[in-house]
Each structure stands twice: as C-alpha cells, then as structure tokens.
Amino acid sequence: NKKANMNIVAHYESILLRRSWGFRVFAVISLLSITLLQYILQGGAGTAWHRIALPSSIPWLNTYLFTIAQSIMVVLVVAEITTRDKRSDTLSVFHVRPLSNLKYIIGRARGIAKVFIELNLIALLLALGINLWGSPSPLDPWLYLFYLITYSLPSLLFMIGLSLLVARWIKHQSLILFVLLTYV
C-alpha cells in the first residue's frame, strides 16, 4: 500500500513537471541545440575522422552534452519545486499524507527521474538518427544503452539527490540556484 502511495506521488510529480512551461521550453531548446551541435560536429560526409572514427563517438558526445543540460534542468526544477512547496507550506498542517516524508521525497524524486529518463531517451534517439542517416560513423546500438546506464542515469540520480539536499538545507530559491548552478 505504501509503495502504491509512492507511485501515486511519482506519477503526479511527473505530470506537474511535464506541464511546467519553463521545463518544456528548456527541454526543447536543449534537445534542438544538442542535436544541431552534434550534427554540425559529427554529421555529414566532410566530418573530421577523429570525431566519428569510433562507434562510441556519437553516443558519448550526445550523452555528455545532455548530461550538462540535464544537470541545469534538474537544478531549475528543484528550485521551482521548492518555491511551489514554500507557497503551500502555510496550509501544510491541514494536509494529511498516508506516507512518511521520506517516502514522499522518494516518490517526488522518482517522478522527476522518470521525466528526465524519457527526455534522455529522446536525445539518444535523435543521436541514433544522426548516426544512421547523417554520419558515416560506425553504429553500435548497445553503446547508446551503455552510456545511458553508466553515465547519464548516475549523473541524474546524483544531481536530483544533491539538489533536493541543498534545497532542504537552504530555503531561499536564489541561493539554491546560485549554489547548485555554481557547482554545475
């Protein structure tokens, strides 16, 4: 029953995140700029061989660039959540949740992670498209999964955890943004 409650929290947190216009705009700009930059650097027949010689070149660059954008987006999302929570703190004594604060935070983190994993998969599919149709680079589809699991997901989980921890300690949104964006 408590796991079902955490799933509900995660589900609604992901819905709220997807509805955020700031997140949507930043996500679209990030995906388009990463894809364009990657096509300029690694697409086409005239690309320098050292940029496309290895089958891991395209998925690595995509994951690297997306991880930087992902870290910035996580910081902005957590700062937005903190502001949203601060507005609702005045009524928090009236809210009753059938789960502990830890389970509630874990559910929220899972909801955020779900949206970013979906966004990461979209970025990797765009890179796969460049690899298939826009570049003479060799293709190894397992490398896309490898970089997702070993590079992007650990970075995502670390940034979500760090951002939530800093937001828990520091209550001022501007200071949260300054500290975390300085770290990134």
N, C-alpha and C positions, 0 to 999 in steps of 0.2 A: 504494500500500500504506500509506503514512504517512497519507494522507487517510482511508483506511478505519479506521486506528487512532484518529485524532482523532474520527471519527464514533462509534466504539465508546465512547470516553471521554465524549463528549457525551450519548450515549444513556443510559449508566449513571448519569451525574450527574443527568440529568433524572429518572430513575427514583428515585434516592435522595432528590431534593428533593421529589418528589410523595409519597413515603412518610413524610416528616417531619410529625409531628403538629403541631408548632409552626407550621410553614408552612401546613398545611391550615387550622388554626383561624384564624390571622391572615388568610389569604386569604378565607375565608368571611365573617368579621366585616367585613373591608374591603369586599367586594362588597356585602354586605347594607346596611351603613351608607351607602355611597356611593349605592346605588340608592334607599334610603329618603330620604336627604337631598335627592337630586335630584328625587324625586317630590314631596316637600314644597315645594321651591323652584320647580319648573318643571312640575309636573303639575297636572291639574285645570283646570276652566274658570275658576276665580276667581284664577288666577295673574296677577301684575302683568305688563303688556305688555312692560316693558323687560327682563324675564327670558326672554322667549320670542319676541321680535319677529324676531330674525334666525334663519335656518336653522342657523347655526353655534352658537347658544346652548347647546343641549343637548349636542352632541358636545364642545364646548370645555370646559364645566363638568365633564363626566364624565372627560375626559382629564386635566384639571387636578387633580381630586381623586384620580384613580387614580395619577397620577404621584407625588404626595406619598406615598400609601400604598405604592406600588411602591419608592420610594427607601428607605423604612423597612424594607420586607421584604428588599430586597437587602442592606442593612447587616446585618440579623439572619441572613440565610442565609450570608453570607460569614464572619461571626463563628462560626457553627456549623461551617462547613467547616474553619475554622482550628483549632477545638477538636478536630474529628474527625481532622484531619491530625496534630495535635500528639500525640494518643494513638497514632497509628500510626507516628510518627517513630522510635520505638525499634527498630522492625523494618524501617525503610526500606532499610537496607543489604542486606537479603535480597531486596527486591522488584526485579524486572527489568522495565523497560518498553521496548517496541520503538520508542519515540519520545523526542524531547528534552523537557526540562522546559518549554520554551516551547510546544511543540505540546500538551503535556499541559494546561497552563494555558489555552490557547486552547480546547481541547476542553471543559474544565470550564466556561469562560465561555459557550461555545455552548450547553451543556446547561442552564445557568441561564437564559440568554436565551430559549431555546425554551419553557420553562415559563412565564416571565413574558409572553411574547408570546401564548401561549394564554390566560392569565389576562386579559390586556388585551383580547383579542377577546371574551371572555365579558362583560367590563364594558361594552364598546361595544355588544354585542348587547342587554344589559339597557337601556342608554340608548336604543337604537333602539326597543325595545319601549315605553318611556315616550313616545318621540316619536310613535310610531304610534298607540298606544291610550290614552295617559294625558295628552296635552297637545295644545292647539290650535296648537302651534308648526309652522311650515312645515318640510317634510322635504327635505333634500338628502343622499342616501346617500353621495355622494362626499366629503363633509366628514368623515365618520367615518374613511374611509381616509386622507384628508389629515392629520388630526390624529394618527392612528396613526403615519404615516411621518415627519411633520415635528416632532412634539412628544414623543410617548411613546417611540419607539424610540431617538432620540438621547439622551434622558434616561436610558433604561435602560442603554444601552451605556456612557455616561459613569459612571454610578453603579457598574456592575459593575467597570469598569476602575479607578476610584478606590478602591473598596472592596478589590479584590484587591491594589492597590499599597500601600495603607495596611496591610493585613494582612500583606503581605510585609515591610514595614519594622518594624512593631510586632508583637511576638509575643504580647502579653498581651491576652486576649479582652476584659476590662473596659475597657482603654484603647482598644482598637479601637472598641468600641461607643461610648464617650464621645466620641472624636474624630469619628467619622462621624455619629453622631446629632446632635452639636452643629452639624456642617456642614449637615445636612438641615434 
